[in-house]
């Protein structure tokens, strides 16, 4: 079974600065998806960015980018020019491609989350 | 609808009562997930439906929990004989296929008193 670990329960950053959130995962699969989700106090989960394992190029979405190290099974999120609206809980997630018809096919597994505080 | 809809938004129930939580996924989405989130904690996987495949029930914490998905669309999560430790936010998500991102509802906050 796949596991996802976020070792930073809490992080803080000054507005306009850069912060990196860590995520590691464990899998025996070679092809899969990785995601970062944001959960603000409204508790609505919002997709921030996704990465396909077979793509070597790191994904970017405006101020959000990832550092995907497949061999190390690491998937960190970098937030540049942090804004007050970035304050939220961030979850790293792994999506299995598994075997067609298997019960784990497409299963989404989350890390424990990192609470990000942005200071003005 | 435009997004994943969950009802009710909040539910207060007495210990020992049964509750049903409903999830309406985005139309056409074949995959549906239920997660549980205790206050300030991560997401605990409960159950996963993918098309017509047998659901992955490996996350259900006890036999008091069950879920069904009718007609490949609406899903109901049922908790029988609720306990105080069942108090949490229950989140539902759906996705178009096996590889696309999941879209979440706003959750049902369950409080067992």
Interface residues (C-beta under 8 A of the other chain):
Chain A: X33 X35 X37 X42 X43 X44 X45 X47 X50 X91 X95 X97 X101 X103 X104 X105 X106 X107 X108 X109 X110 X111 X112 X113 X115
Chain B: X31 X33 X35 X37 X40 X41 X42 X43 X45 X48 X50 X53 X54 X55 X56 X58 X89 X91 X93 X95 X97 X98 X99 X101 X102 X103 X104 X106 X107
